[in-house]
Amino acid sequence: MVKRIRKYLYSETARRDSYVLLAGTFALFPFLSSLSLGFFLVVNGLSLWRERFSWQRIGKVKFLLVPYLLFLASFPYAFDSLDAGKYLIRTSIILVLPILIALGAPEAGRFKNQVISFYIYGLLISCVLTIVFGLFYFLQDWDIGRLQYYDLAEYMHLHPSYYSLYLLVGLALLLNTDVIKYKYKVLAFVLFTLMIVLLQSRMAYGILILLFLLRLKDLEKIKSYFWVTGVSIALAALIFVVPDSYKRIKETLIPSVAHSDLIGNELENGVTQRLWLWQNAIRQVSERPIFGYGLRSQKKVYKWKIQKENLSSEHGRSYNLAAMTIGSLNLHNQYLQILYDTGVLGLLIFIGSILLAFRRAVSRRNKLFILVYSIFLMFLFTENLLDRQMGIYFYGFILPILYLWDK
């Protein structure tokens, strides 16, 4: 029995299984994706242990390693070394996975179509389960909220923005590959689009429209007209029919108000909270612009500075309470988070790595990577994707695969 297991773990079949299992469990329960990740690390670690490989392969994905290297560089001057150390351990996946995939890329590249198809099928299963759970709870109390936003994402223990990211990437794969049967492709297209509308991520709405517009150039003129008209009407109907969707879109139209009026009153929503967080962060970074405050320091330093300001302010009790609550959150902007932790120098290095990635992808004519990477980068404006398991796994696995397996 032990010999059989050992033989399997060192086999090509196990390597293929490790790739497709991890791809297929992204949008399922996080503990399943964690188990799949563990299996992937064991199998591919053992395979590389026995094989000869060139360390030069790692250079192909060096731009993807930059965020973790920035984390390491800002660790020595972190405000809380213990918390920063835990964060380094938790995010090490964005260093380990790209390296493992790069080292095994030439051989593992044969699994590309299977990985893409399992990713899509896994998302499809996730959507079906989510809708079934949502309908079940909706029928219990007739609360439409059970079928939208946080409640809907929670059935799979996911976050609306991260779930929307997975779905948008699924749509990008559907529109640019032919790895699954047509009938499943149509079903996936409809379900993915419906789920994005129900999850009500404002960023996802914008990216969804861009995806459809980009698709137009590949269609004939007559087909394009009917296609864009039909999709536009369907999207508009969905957004207006689903409760609160239009309201969430309107929230992006922020009235011109003072900084102190963004929170603690009837105007407060997810958009005003983010604006308040970002304005305070920029002001605080101006005190230490070059190197920032150190890894994970925002978690405590930011709130401490807000508390200090509240002691000498005259904003009122409602503002102070809101400020303390919102000040405990991350910055909901990965670029600003990197700026806060590593300073202007770190942010410039990160942006440089992004430009390098695009330059290389363009030279390789890797359109699929460019599209998916762009979707990921757009979400970084409103979320800290590298703070959660859902974003860390995606960054470490999907991006290097699409970059290295373009041919």
Summary of the structure (lengths in Angstrom):
residues: 407
radius of gyration: 22.5
end to end distance: 38.5
largest distance: 72.3
contacts: 1317
relative contact order: 0.12
helix: 77%
strand: 0%
